[in-house]
Amino acid sequence: MIPVIIATAVAAAAYKAKPECSVCHSKITWNQPDMFSHQPVCGKCGIDVESVYYEGHLVLLAGRHIKTEKDKYDRRIEIEKRAIDKLLSDLEAAKSVKVWPETYQGKVPAPTLNKRIHTNWHRSKSAATDELAYLTAKNRCSHVQKAVYFSESQFEGNYEYTVWLAEGVI
């Protein structure tokens, strides 16, 4: 008789400790946190939000959100999707950007904006070139001329490494 009482007490304690839905206060369904407010939402009150993947990487988290807040969250998600779409289009456009070094002697088209741009410091020269191409595509230009690379040695403990910065005219 004692094991039955203990088992009943444990089940009751587990039921009482289970988080309740922030909308309908149900404890019967499995609760999942709301995507934005992080409050528990049951399967009856919550609705699924889609995931956005780019080249196999999760860009926008999936989850549930409260139906009554759907319009507000849908607007927020739509704004995020537009920003992600713009970023993805800039990344695609960066693949076709031509980068001509300062030492190039051939014919080069005139600069579109006549504006000098530069990247952040990167551990590889190719990463600096990729960022230079991305910044060019973001400014809606098709080429970079007079590209110059600067290197600097940095230390992390006993480890010495080189960082690169790229600069050019668009």
Secondary structure, DSSP 8 states (H G I E B T S, - for coil): -HHHHHHHHHHHHHHHHS---TTT---SS--EEBTTT--EE-TTTEEEE--EEETTEEEE--EEEEGGGHHHHHHHHHHHHHHHHHHHHHHHHHTT-EEEETT--S-----SS--EEE---BSSHHHHHHHHHHHHHHTT-SEEEEEEEEEEEEEETTEEEEEEEEEEE-
